[in-house]
Structures are given as C-alpha cells and as structure tokens.
C-alpha cells in the first residue's frame, strides 16, 4: 500500500537527503478539536444496574430478590461512583499532558485531492510523497481513520473498562484503585487518535502512532529506507525551477521513486508522469 504525505517545498530536500516520516504531537494538529478531550456523559443508572446484575449473578439470586439487593448495594455503589467521577476528573485535567506523550504521522491514500493539495502542500506549490508502507517495517502499521457525524464521547471506551472493574470487585478479584484509569491511557487514546469528524472524510487518512519516547529525532523525523519512497508528485503550482532541482537530487538518491506532476485537465486535477525534458 502506498500512502501519501503532502508537504511544502521547503522540507522536500531534507526528506530526500535523509528519507524520513514526520511525526507530530496531537497538540500541534491544525484542527484543535482533533484528539481534544471528548467529554463523558454520566450514566449512573446504567452502571448501577450492571453492578447489581453482576452481584446477583455471583450470588445466584432470582429476579424477585434483585430489588432488595439494590437497597443493600446502593451505599457501596455511591462510593464506587465517587471514585469513578474522581478518575474521570483526573483524566480530564491530565488529558493534554498525556496526549503530548504521543507522536502521530498523518498520511492519506489519496494523491488526487484538491483540498489536500490546498491545505497541506502550500496551495499546490508543494509536493506529495508516496511511501510504500511494505518497506517500512520498524514502525507500527498505519491504521485507517474513521469518521463520525456526531461527537464521539469517552463512554464508548470508558464504560467497558468500568464494567470490567465492577466485575472484578464483585468477584473479589480486585479492589477499586483510586487511579484505575491511569493504566488504560494507551487503550483510551488509541481509540480517539483514529476517529475524526466527518467534515474531514475527504482526507482518507491513515495514522501511525508512536509514543514520544519512540522518536529517533527531537523534531519528530523518523528515518525510513530509501526504497520506501515510491513516488514524488509535484503540485500544479510547483515552480519549474524547484521541480528540476528536486528531480536532479532525487533521481539518484531515491532509486525506486517514480515522478509525477499534477495538472489541470478539463476543470479537474489529473496526475500525469513527470517529463524531465519538458
């Protein structure tokens, strides 16, 4: 699979000299709502009913005994609910701090997007670099972003975790930790790294997720093999002189790269082979 990174012309020479992928802190994304704290909708009744049902199953109670069990468990669940709320509040306060512990490389499977060229490649003056992901084996596999019409809340990820904790408490395998969500940071964040609002669906985005400590360079540039760069696509407005400079530098440095350029064709964007002798 070839995935594309749209870049400005100013960074192309650096990427050619030392082939790499750019990883960025989610706090630096152009969309401030991307990976932003999603909020949690309190749903105590649902969790309480699950607590009671789990206890009833453990005790082997029949349905007509559940009403009495609810009264007995209500004070215990009140304490449990307080701890859950405290955990969620701590997560809200620490969200950005924890978020900055990750670095993400954002790629697209689409090299023909007029909007992508406009937003990420200097108004079509930049370049799209196509990476052959089968040649990049030292990084996590890229994962497709999904797009949602409504805001995705924490509940989808947190509620199953809370229910697992409740099950452990009922079965006496565990006691409630004051920071039971702390060890679930990676699981929680990975979900929200891969969900965006449907306004961004045109990007057809894939993401590679790294912990910040996994970065090889402070600037987030992670080296890749030369033969992983499969395509270099010049934009509609990339100046001729810069196309020539990049081509001369890259034709020997990147032996597997095939060169293309974007052109206007019948009112649309078309990708055609690059003619060095044009």
BAFI-3210 file (N, C-alpha, C; in Angstrom, 3 decimals, decimal comma, padded with zeros to 6 digits):
// residues 278
n [1|2|3|4|5|6|7|8|9|10|11|12|13|14|15|16|17|18|19|20|21|22|23|24|25|26|27|28|29|30|31|32|33|34|35|36|37|38|39|40|41|42|43|44|45|46|47|48|49|50|51|52|53|54|55|56|57|58|59|60|61|62|63|64|65|66|67|68|69|70|71|72|73|74|75|76|77|78|79|80|81|82|83|84|85|86|87|88|89|90|91|92|93|94|95|96|97|98|99|100|101|102|103|104|105|106|107|108|109|110|111|112|113|114|115|116|117|118|119|120|121|122|123|124|125|126|127|128|129|130|131|132|133|134|135|136|137|138|139|140|141|142|143|144|145|146|147|148|149|150|151|152|153|154|155|156|157|158|159|160|161|162|163|164|165|166|167|168|169|170|171|172|173|174|175|176|177|178|179|180|181|182|183|184|185|186|187|188|189|190|191|192|193|194|195|196|197|198|199|200|201|202|203|204|205|206|207|208|209|210|211|212|213|214|215|216|217|218|219|220|221|222|223|224|225|226|227|228|229|230|231|232|233|234|235|236|237|238|239|240|241|242|243|244|245|246|247|248|249|250|251|252|253|254|255|256|257|258|259|260|261|262|263|264|265|266|267|268|269|270|271|272|273|274|275|276|277|278]
n.u [000,842|000,553|000,952|000,342|002,161|001,566|003,491|005,244|007,353|009,687|010,648|011,263|013,811|015,277|013,973|014,584|017,379|017,747|015,783|012,633|009,906|007,499|006,600|004,151|003,133|-000,114|-001,159|-000,353|-001,792|-003,578|-006,284|-007,882|-009,753|-009,284|-008,518|-009,089|-010,177|-012,882|-015,100|-017,459|-020,464|-022,418|-023,709|-025,088|-027,256|-027,272|-024,766|-025,101|-027,175|-025,838|-023,921|-025,523|-026,704|-024,441|-023,650|-025,911|-025,813|-023,427|-024,158|-026,188|-028,873|-032,449|-034,758|-036,748|-035,450|-033,762|-034,542|-034,342|-031,611|-030,655|-031,131|-029,375|-026,904|-026,745|-025,408|-022,712|-022,323|-022,535|-020,127|-018,393|-019,168|-018,342|-015,546|-015,200|-015,995|-013,989|-011,738|-012,334|-012,322|-009,657|-008,524|-009,526|-008,207|-005,563|-005,442|-004,298|-001,624|-000,978|-001,605|000,399|002,415|002,480|003,241|002,245|002,025|000,583|-001,067|-002,258|-004,374|-004,927|-003,869|-004,934|-006,474|-007,903|-008,434|-006,639|-004,172|-004,407|-004,570|-002,344|-000,062|001,108|-000,774|-000,885|001,709|003,553|004,577|003,590|004,509|004,892|004,773|005,863|004,413|004,975|007,667|008,439|009,165|009,871|008,234|005,031|002,134|000,279|-002,941|-006,353|-008,267|-011,459|-014,650|-016,983|-020,344|-021,317|-020,156|-017,800|-017,991|-016,319|-017,539|-017,834|-015,403|-014,656|-016,791|-016,872|-014,427|-014,933|-016,977|-015,572|-013,968|-015,940|-016,907|-014,649|-014,519|-016,919|-016,440|-014,466|-011,860|-010,394|-009,797|-011,186|-009,157|-007,737|-006,847|-007,702|-007,955|-005,540|-003,675|-004,775|-004,368|-003,127|-004,814|-007,203|-006,523|-005,668|-008,038|-009,284|-007,423|-007,976|-010,418|-012,357|-014,190|-016,786|-016,455|-013,882|-013,578|-012,818|-010,076|-009,249|-007,665|-004,773|-003,073|000,013|000,983|003,012|004,717|006,063|008,618|009,570|010,540|013,087|014,302|014,435|012,828|010,860|011,306|011,513|013,726|013,504|013,731|015,454|014,271|011,650|010,383|008,297|006,997|007,104|005,260|004,659|003,126|000,363|001,116|003,815|006,902|008,768|011,575|012,039|010,935|012,767|015,127|014,513|014,039|016,593|018,109|016,794|016,615|018,843|019,320|017,048|016,339|014,079|011,983|009,243|008,349|005,869|003,462|000,982|-001,712|-003,918|-006,848|-009,386|-010,925|-010,459|-008,313|-005,503|-003,204|-000,133|002,642|005,877|007,703|010,914|012,228|010,664]
n.v [-001,198|002,188|005,230|008,727|011,697|014,996|017,839|020,965|022,712|023,466|021,543|019,337|018,766|018,060|015,706|014,110|013,927|012,631|010,195|010,139|010,040|012,312|012,910|014,153|016,028|015,523|017,839|019,805|019,664|020,878|021,072|022,010|020,518|017,922|014,987|016,240|016,606|014,501|014,449|013,072|011,383|011,222|008,244|006,901|005,264|003,160|001,953|001,303|-000,574|-002,545|-003,210|-004,272|-006,421|-007,961|-008,637|-010,075|-012,246|-013,410|-014,190|-015,901|-015,155|-014,840|-013,128|-011,829|-011,208|-009,177|-006,503|-006,068|-006,426|-004,206|-002,120|-002,803|-002,609|000,019|002,084|001,212|001,373|004,110|005,047|003,837|005,148|007,747|007,410|006,703|009,094|010,775|009,641|010,146|012,925|013,439|012,388|014,196|016,560|015,860|015,304|016,721|016,750|014,022|013,445|014,690|012,930|011,345|010,770|011,366|010,251|011,512|010,433|010,007|008,101|009,132|010,810|012,645|014,697|017,794|019,522|018,578|019,137|021,886|022,516|021,324|021,345|023,819|025,424|023,994|024,337|022,702|019,330|015,891|013,050|009,702|006,890|003,586|001,413|-001,213|-001,388|-000,273|-001,364|-001,071|000,501|001,029|-000,400|001,483|002,844|003,021|005,998|006,582|008,141|010,238|011,384|012,592|013,940|011,926|010,403|009,771|007,589|005,288|003,983|004,080|003,036|000,136|-000,463|000,379|-001,402|-003,792|-003,381|-003,264|-005,882|-007,288|-006,347|-007,329|-010,060|-010,277|-010,127|-007,939|-004,677|-001,401|000,865|004,067|005,293|003,911|004,240|005,065|003,224|002,666|004,453|004,326|002,541|004,017|006,472|005,563|004,883|007,396|008,670|007,712|008,514|010,937|013,986|013,957|015,966|015,877|013,774|013,647|013,482|010,851|009,440|007,878|006,769|006,607|005,614|006,615|006,390|009,247|008,795|006,992|008,285|009,025|011,375|014,692|016,535|014,989|013,571|010,583|008,245|006,414|003,636|004,146|003,018|003,012|005,287|005,719|007,311|010,617|013,443|016,313|019,510|021,363|024,016|023,967|025,499|025,517|025,574|024,569|022,040|020,927|021,034|019,331|016,951|016,407|016,012|013,856|011,700|010,038|009,671|008,430|005,570|004,008|005,682|007,041|009,645|012,166|014,624|017,013|018,240|020,653|019,516|019,594|021,029|019,656|017,929|016,172|013,469|013,035|011,431|012,739|014,842|015,195|016,397|018,369]
n.w [000,000|-000,885|000,707|001,155|001,865|002,150|001,582|002,164|-000,175|001,011|002,777|001,321|000,219|002,477|003,219|001,048|001,196|003,670|003,946|005,502|007,885|009,078|012,349|014,600|017,490|018,828|019,920|018,246|015,942|013,029|013,364|016,180|017,533|017,041|018,601|020,960|024,417|024,874|026,532|028,916|029,344|032,077|033,427|035,564|036,346|034,481|034,997|037,685|037,552|036,158|038,059|040,102|038,719|038,183|040,777|041,587|039,866|040,722|043,290|042,761|042,749|042,345|040,137|041,674|043,975|043,458|043,826|046,582|046,832|045,476|047,290|049,316|048,059|047,240|048,915|048,702|045,964|045,691|046,794|044,997|042,646|043,214|043,196|040,520|039,270|040,253|039,052|036,343|036,343|036,967|034,659|032,760|033,542|033,089|030,440|028,128|028,880|028,955|026,327|024,902|025,089|022,954|019,470|016,153|012,836|010,023|007,182|003,783|001,604|-000,783|-003,584|-005,205|-004,213|-004,325|-002,199|-000,238|-001,437|-001,401|001,349|002,649|001,084|000,472|-001,053|-003,502|-004,384|-003,306|-002,648|-003,010|-001,300|-001,906|000,071|000,210|002,154|002,744|002,836|005,151|008,043|010,661|012,112|013,710|012,158|009,748|010,508|009,572|009,676|011,070|010,444|012,008|012,363|014,599|017,735|019,322|022,360|025,528|026,655|025,049|025,171|027,860|029,461|029,048|030,331|032,953|033,588|033,524|035,776|037,766|037,594|038,479|041,111|042,198|041,994|043,782|042,952|042,860|044,229|044,181|042,560|043,222|040,993|038,664|035,937|035,039|034,029|031,613|029,637|027,049|025,669|025,684|024,395|021,870|020,631|020,216|018,658|016,201|015,261|013,655|012,978|010,480|008,636|007,792|006,134|003,483|003,504|003,692|005,604|007,082|010,015|011,797|014,932|017,577|020,711|022,385|023,358|021,606|019,434|017,078|016,514|017,785|016,492|015,510|013,188|011,676|010,499|007,390|005,074|001,946|-000,325|000,359|-000,393|-002,868|-004,734|-006,094|-006,272|-007,996|-007,427|-008,941|-009,008|-008,442|-008,822|-011,905|-011,723|-009,168|-009,358|-011,154|-009,609|-007,458|-008,815|-009,976|-007,682|-006,486|-008,281|-008,306|-005,599|-004,626|-005,644|-006,270|-006,688|-008,480|-010,668|-010,779|-011,870|-010,917|-012,839|-014,379|-015,827|-017,984|-016,161|-013,840|-011,434|-012,454|-012,350|-013,874|-015,619|-014,830|-016,900|-017,452|-019,490|-020,480]
ca.u [000,000|001,256|000,277|000,945|002,378|001,623|004,454|005,714|008,574|010,858|011,153|011,450|015,227|015,682|013,424|015,325|018,731|017,599|014,366|012,046|008,497|007,322|005,648|003,748|002,303|-001,523|-001,451|000,043|-002,620|-004,236|-007,643|-007,762|-010,731|-008,764|-007,968|-009,446|-010,910|-014,201|-016,195|-018,088|-021,852|-022,678|-024,771|-025,027|-028,295|-026,824|-023,670|-025,646|-027,904|-024,830|-023,339|-026,499|-026,846|-023,220|-023,708|-026,984|-025,305|-022,430|-024,839|-027,190|-030,198|-033,512|-035,189|-037,547|-034,574|-032,881|-034,983|-033,728|-030,163|-030,385|-031,081|-028,169|-025,703|-026,771|-024,316|-021,418|-022,197|-022,316|-018,681|-017,800|-019,469|-017,464|-014,204|-015,253|-016,017|-012,657|-010,858|-012,647|-011,878|-008,193|-008,215|-009,796|-007,150|-004,270|-005,615|-003,306|-000,291|-000,824|-001,685|001,685|003,362|002,368|003,543|001,437|002,298|-000,693|-000,890|-003,507|-004,276|-005,402|-002,935|-005,681|-007,417|-007,657|-008,404|-005,393|-003,116|-004,588|-004,377|-001,109|001,062|001,344|-001,665|-000,488|003,109|004,395|004,785|003,072|005,482|004,235|005,573|005,472|004,394|005,527|009,108|008,669|008,820|010,303|007,216|003,701|001,391|-000,699|-004,330|-007,298|-009,117|-012,890|-015,259|-018,266|-021,161|-021,511|-019,012|-017,626|-017,711|-015,478|-018,327|-017,642|-014,188|-014,558|-017,803|-016,423|-013,362|-015,593|-017,712|-014,567|-013,586|-017,069|-016,918|-013,551|-014,894|-017,968|-015,838|-013,421|-010,526|-009,706|-010,468|-011,164|-007,990|-008,063|-006,447|-007,837|-007,868|-004,182|-003,015|-005,549|-004,188|-002,849|-006,049|-008,188|-006,075|-005,616|-009,375|-009,592|-006,491|-008,428|-011,780|-012,451|-015,495|-016,932|-016,010|-012,515|-013,604|-012,133|-008,650|-008,970|-006,424|-004,190|-002,159|000,971|001,013|004,213|004,952|007,091|009,918|009,999|011,058|014,531|014,776|013,640|011,849|009,844|011,638|011,947|014,303|012,958|014,585|015,358|013,352|010,261|009,790|007,926|006,516|007,173|004,256|004,733|001,829|000,001|001,822|005,223|007,698|009,589|012,950|012,067|010,734|014,038|016,081|014,125|014,242|018,029|018,591|016,132|016,659|019,902|019,232|015,886|016,333|012,783|010,939|008,691|008,000|004,629|003,052|-000,454|-002,047|-005,330|-007,321|-010,838|-011,513|-010,199|-006,910|-005,060|-001,807|000,494|004,083|006,689|008,595|012,094|012,714|009,548]
ca.v [000,000|003,468|006,331|009,986|012,812|016,287|018,690|022,169|022,524|023,794|020,380|018,207|018,424|017,376|014,352|013,367|013,653|011,631|009,782|010,071|010,367|013,361|012,647|015,411|015,954|015,847|019,207|020,717|019,454|022,099|021,076|021,946|019,578|016,592|014,388|017,058|015,848|014,299|014,523|011,820|011,569|010,413|007,250|006,135|004,224|002,015|001,291|000,711|-001,788|-003,552|-003,596|-005,135|-007,654|-008,754|-009,180|-011,078|-013,440|-014,017|-014,774|-016,854|-014,671|-014,795|-011,768|-011,185|-010,804|-008,100|-005,217|-005,971|-006,292|-002,828|-001,294|-003,162|-002,197|001,450|002,851|000,802|001,936|005,544|005,222|003,469|006,222|008,874|007,093|006,791|010,522|011,315|009,155|010,865|014,305|013,411|012,195|015,457|017,528|015,413|014,868|017,301|016,314|012,645|013,469|015,126|011,815|010,581|011,424|010,735|010,562|011,550|010,143|009,848|007,162|009,857|011,824|013,466|015,568|019,231|020,131|018,207|019,944|023,278|022,669|020,778|021,426|025,232|025,853|023,272|024,618|021,711|018,002|014,730|011,963|008,407|005,913|002,185|001,018|-002,560|-001,244|000,364|-002,460|-000,774|001,336|000,423|-000,368|002,568|002,453|003,925|006,857|006,518|009,468|010,183|012,579|013,209|013,900|010,643|010,617|008,793|006,442|004,105|003,301|004,039|002,189|-001,258|-000,545|000,467|-002,648|-004,805|-003,096|-003,690|-007,351|-007,725|-006,044|-008,274|-011,385|-010,181|-010,289|-006,653|-003,567|-000,231|001,726|005,493|005,742|002,696|004,559|005,500|002,221|002,449|005,637|003,952|001,966|005,087|007,423|004,953|004,975|008,762|009,024|007,150|008,972|012,373|014,435|013,595|017,061|015,569|012,475|013,754|013,229|009,407|009,463|006,787|007,297|005,765|006,142|006,316|007,125|010,258|008,225|006,159|009,122|008,994|012,751|015,615|017,203|014,036|012,982|009,201|007,742|005,222|003,156|004,920|002,423|003,163|006,421|005,135|008,338|012,051|014,082|017,768|020,155|022,157|025,294|023,839|026,202|024,654|025,512|023,701|020,673|020,470|020,829|018,136|015,792|016,138|015,496|012,621|010,588|009,120|009,406|007,582|004,752|003,388|006,713|007,401|011,058|012,591|016,000|017,294|019,258|020,943|018,814|019,692|021,544|018,770|017,648|014,892|013,133|012,505|011,238|013,954|014,887|015,979|017,103|019,164]
ca.w [000,000|-000,921|001,390|000,726|002,788|001,462|002,281|001,494|-000,951|001,822|003,528|000,419|000,078|003,694|003,176|000,023|001,710|004,717|003,875|006,842|008,091|010,078|013,425|015,228|018,686|018,551|020,346|017,165|014,756|012,547|013,903|017,641|018,077|016,789|019,833|022,119|025,433|024,276|027,493|029,348|029,755|033,272|033,199|036,805|036,400|033,693|035,709|038,914|037,171|035,826|039,348|040,775|037,943|038,384|042,141|041,624|039,180|041,605|044,450|042,303|043,159|041,358|039,805|042,717|045,074|042,995|044,409|047,908|046,640|045,093|048,504|050,059|047,317|046,907|049,548|048,143|044,620|045,836|046,958|043,715|041,702|043,551|042,696|039,056|038,934|040,532|037,985|035,108|036,505|036,828|033,240|032,066|033,876|032,576|029,046|027,218|029,309|028,484|024,866|024,356|025,176|021,710|018,201|015,115|011,433|009,294|005,771|003,045|000,486|-001,964|-004,096|-006,161|-003,523|-004,498|-000,864|000,431|-002,048|-000,958|002,801|003,210|000,151|000,098|-002,149|-004,720|-004,753|-002,663|-003,218|-002,287|-001,301|-001,737|000,806|000,115|003,558|002,897|003,030|006,458|008,948|012,030|012,745|013,810|010,903|009,664|010,751|008,923|010,495|010,778|010,513|012,714|012,173|015,911|018,632|019,987|023,784|026,213|027,122|024,219|025,604|029,323|030,096|029,152|031,335|034,257|033,811|033,887|037,163|038,608|037,607|039,355|042,502|042,599|042,110|044,812|042,382|042,877|044,896|043,312|042,680|043,101|039,656|037,859|034,516|034,702|033,208|030,388|028,785|025,664|025,119|025,503|023,381|020,538|020,037|019,775|017,596|014,926|014,970|013,378|012,472|009,074|007,764|007,349|005,457|002,189|003,656|003,588|006,385|007,863|011,020|012,510|016,299|018,358|021,953|022,177|023,685|020,491|018,359|016,887|016,404|018,595|015,636|015,089|011,896|011,882|009,243|006,731|003,989|000,705|-001,294|000,797|-001,121|-004,157|-005,673|-005,804|-007,117|-007,953|-007,466|-010,118|-008,964|-008,082|-009,839|-012,751|-011,224|-007,992|-009,846|-011,720|-008,519|-006,708|-009,690|-010,092|-006,409|-006,071|-009,242|-007,895|-004,154|-004,349|-006,859|-006,553|-006,808|-009,784|-010,588|-011,405|-011,567|-011,009|-013,838|-014,599|-017,009|-018,154|-014,931|-012,704|-011,178|-013,006|-012,107|-015,082|-015,458|-014,904|-018,060|-017,086|-020,684|-020,984]
c.u [000,876|000,380|001,073|001,035|002,510|002,528|004,737|007,049|009,820|011,439|011,509|012,915|015,740|015,204|014,166|016,717|018,705|016,139|013,780|010,550|008,404|006,236|005,401|002,979|000,854|-001,896|-001,117|-000,781|-003,318|-005,682|-007,564|-008,763|-010,311|-008,055|-008,232|-010,232|-012,374|-015,381|-016,793|-019,497|-022,138|-023,873|-024,833|-026,060|-027,862|-025,735|-024,159|-026,382|-026,937|-024,183|-024,254|-026,627|-025,637|-023,226|-024,767|-026,532|-024,304|-023,086|-025,891|-028,605|-031,184|-033,983|-035,934|-036,713|-033,725|-033,248|-034,360|-032,218|-029,791|-030,243|-029,792|-026,923|-025,633|-025,656|-022,943|-021,218|-021,968|-020,828|-017,947|-017,983|-018,583|-016,054|-014,147|-015,211|-014,654|-011,653|-011,072|-012,191|-010,358|-007,786|-008,440|-008,660|-005,819|-004,297|-004,512|-001,884|-000,008|-000,798|-000,338|002,764|003,343|002,799|002,838|001,901|000,991|-000,438|-002,256|-003,310|-004,618|-004,392|-003,633|-006,599|-007,040|-007,565|-007,103|-004,220|-003,195|-004,187|-002,972|000,112|001,187|000,522|-001,212|000,942|004,059|004,434|004,045|004,089|004,741|005,172|005,003|005,565|004,934|007,030|009,457|008,212|009,151|009,320|005,901|002,982|000,426|-002,118|-005,269|-008,089|-010,568|-013,498|-016,672|-019,021|-021,385|-020,248|-018,958|-017,204|-016,810|-016,221|-018,035|-016,431|-014,178|-015,552|-017,410|-015,313|-013,969|-016,327|-016,757|-014,135|-014,686|-017,117|-015,830|-013,884|-015,913|-017,383|-014,655|-012,012|-009,717|-010,476|-010,305|-009,945|-008,415|-007,638|-006,548|-007,785|-006,446|-003,482|-003,694|-005,355|-004,008|-004,098|-007,068|-007,778|-006,086|-006,978|-009,615|-008,598|-007,046|-009,874|-011,762|-013,869|-015,582|-016,636|-014,642|-012,447|-012,855|-010,651|-008,281|-007,674|-006,075|-003,206|-001,238|001,169|002,273|004,118|006,083|008,484|010,454|010,619|012,579|015,124|013,855|012,558|010,776|010,088|012,231|012,463|013,589|013,909|014,376|014,321|011,899|009,590|009,561|007,531|006,845|006,260|004,354|003,332|001,603|000,810|003,291|006,063|008,601|011,003|013,053|011,793|012,043|015,057|015,784|014,379|015,720|018,576|018,054|016,339|017,748|019,779|018,112|015,637|014,982|011,685|010,549|008,122|006,737|004,439|001,541|-000,664|-003,539|-005,756|-008,842|-011,514|-011,282|-008,697|-006,580|-003,582|-001,228|001,979|004,836|007,664|009,771|012,618|011,671|010,001]
c.v [001,245|004,528|007,604|010,993|014,074|017,220|019,948|021,917|022,718|022,588|019,208|017,792|017,675|015,927|013,505|012,989|012,561|011,196|009,551|010,303|011,371|012,967|013,940|015,147|016,273|017,274|020,225|020,530|020,753|022,203|020,945|021,004|018,126|016,090|015,242|016,215|015,719|014,405|013,152|012,127|010,628|009,492|006,310|005,014|002,965|001,228|000,632|-000,583|-002,917|-004,103|-004,600|-006,474|-008,571|-009,408|-010,285|-012,380|-014,174|-014,764|-015,808|-016,454|-014,718|-013,351|-011,087|-010,792|-009,580|-006,762|-005,019|-005,760|-004,862|-001,930|-001,551|-002,584|-000,696|002,245|002,500|001,385|003,442|005,850|004,909|004,581|007,442|008,641|007,162|008,252|011,160|010,903|009,930|012,318|014,393|013,238|013,487|016,455|017,172|015,083|015,408|016,891|014,916|012,594|013,806|014,063|010,968|011,443|010,639|011,197|010,433|011,418|010,012|008,813|007,841|010,919|012,827|014,493|017,044|019,923|019,807|019,004|021,395|023,455|022,324|020,901|022,842|025,658|025,300|023,582|023,573|020,395|016,976|013,602|010,664|007,406|004,517|001,607|-000,389|-002,530|-000,649|-000,616|-002,158|000,129|000,565|000,547|000,812|002,052|003,503|004,720|006,624|007,889|009,360|011,488|013,329|013,092|012,549|010,886|009,516|007,507|005,163|003,298|003,084|003,064|000,712|-001,461|-000,530|-000,830|-003,794|-004,637|-003,565|-005,211|-007,893|-007,492|-007,055|-009,664|-011,419|-010,411|-009,009|-005,695|-002,345|000,625|003,175|006,058|004,585|002,965|004,862|004,504|001,965|003,580|005,267|003,412|003,053|006,025|006,821|005,003|006,363|009,289|008,649|007,474|010,488|012,706|014,179|014,741|016,762|014,293|012,489|013,413|011,750|009,078|008,118|007,406|006,205|006,400|005,666|007,000|008,102|009,707|007,344|006,973|009,016|010,400|013,656|016,280|016,245|013,446|011,596|008,642|006,497|004,829|003,982|004,346|002,460|004,355|005,978|006,180|009,735|012,742|015,598|018,364|020,954|023,446|025,176|024,513|025,244|024,492|024,572|022,251|020,109|020,173|019,533|016,887|015,417|015,521|014,093|011,458|009,573|008,718|008,433|006,679|004,165|004,415|006,940|008,813|011,361|014,086|016,114|018,396|019,535|020,267|018,845|020,088|020,682|018,594|016,265|014,694|012,465|012,283|012,563|013,821|015,797|016,791|018,063|020,502]
c.w [000,000|-000,251|001,164|001,866|001,952|002,261|001,471|000,830|-000,092|002,556|002,625|000,333|001,306|003,687|002,147|000,535|002,763|004,739|005,265|006,774|009,224|011,074|014,206|016,516|018,314|018,976|019,264|015,904|014,347|013,031|015,432|018,299|017,858|018,045|021,073|023,130|025,025|025,231|027,783|029,838|030,929|033,032|034,399|036,850|035,662|034,425|037,004|038,609|036,799|037,099|040,059|040,046|038,125|039,757|042,238|040,971|040,064|042,764|044,067|042,682|042,002|041,184|040,948|043,936|044,723|043,621|045,787|047,795|046,263|046,315|049,281|049,387|047,044|047,585|048,979|046,749|044,683|045,998|045,655|042,685|041,945|043,018|041,176|038,617|039,160|039,462|036,688|035,180|036,386|035,370|032,456|032,298|033,214|031,075|028,133|027,582|028,781|026,953|024,243|024,490|023,900|020,526|017,105|013,739|010,666|007,793|005,104|001,943|-000,846|-002,387|-005,011|-005,513|-003,683|-003,142|-000,136|-000,138|-001,560|000,500|003,273|002,299|-000,412|-001,115|-003,498|-005,172|-004,178|-003,412|-002,371|-002,429|-001,020|-001,090|000,594|001,522|003,780|003,135|004,393|007,527|010,408|012,767|012,836|012,469|010,888|009,830|010,159|009,953|010,087|011,054|011,071|012,526|013,483|016,746|019,341|021,430|024,339|026,549|026,353|024,667|027,108|029,947|030,132|030,192|032,738|034,578|034,149|035,342|038,116|038,722|038,535|040,825|043,015|042,838|043,081|044,264|042,494|043,763|044,026|043,591|042,500|041,752|038,657|036,360|034,072|033,782|031,876|029,379|027,320|024,987|024,794|024,379|021,985|019,845|019,455|018,745|016,229|014,615|014,761|012,926|010,967|008,108|007,138|006,511|004,129|002,297|003,468|004,331|007,016|008,848|011,564|013,881|017,008|019,706|021,701|022,419|022,564|019,359|018,278|016,839|017,209|017,763|015,134|013,726|012,119|010,551|008,726|005,605|002,718|-000,251|-000,843|000,128|-002,559|-005,193|-005,156|-006,799|-006,936|-008,079|-008,736|-010,179|-008,544|-009,168|-010,619|-012,205|-010,022|-008,371|-010,383|-010,625|-007,762|-007,546|-009,784|-008,806|-006,136|-007,025|-008,906|-006,428|-003,809|-005,555|-007,242|-006,846|-008,266|-009,653|-011,394|-011,168|-011,695|-012,035|-013,803|-015,893|-017,044|-016,846|-013,710|-012,535|-011,702|-012,704|-013,340|-014,814|-015,613|-016,076|-017,734|-018,256|-021,252|-021,581]
res [x|x|x|x|x|x|x|x|x|x|x|x|x|x|x|x|x|x|x|x|x|x|x|x|x|x|x|x|x|x|x|x|x|x|x|x|x|x|x|x|x|x|x|x|x|x|x|x|x|x|x|x|x|x|x|x|x|x|x|x|x|x|x|x|x|x|x|x|x|x|x|x|x|x|x|x|x|x|x|x|x|x|x|x|x|x|x|x|x|x|x|x|x|x|x|x|x|x|x|x|x|x|x|x|x|x|x|x|x|x|x|x|x|x|x|x|x|x|x|x|x|x|x|x|x|x|x|x|x|x|x|x|x|x|x|x|x|x|x|x|x|x|x|x|x|x|x|x|x|x|x|x|x|x|x|x|x|x|x|x|x|x|x|x|x|x|x|x|x|x|x|x|x|x|x|x|x|x|x|x|x|x|x|x|x|x|x|x|x|x|x|x|x|x|x|x|x|x|x|x|x|x|x|x|x|x|x|x|x|x|x|x|x|x|x|x|x|x|x|x|x|x|x|x|x|x|x|x|x|x|x|x|x|x|x|x|x|x|x|x|x|x|x|x|x|x|x|x|x|x|x|x|x|x|x|x|x|x|x|x|x|x|x|x|x|x|x|x|x|x|x|x|x|x|x|x|x|x]
***
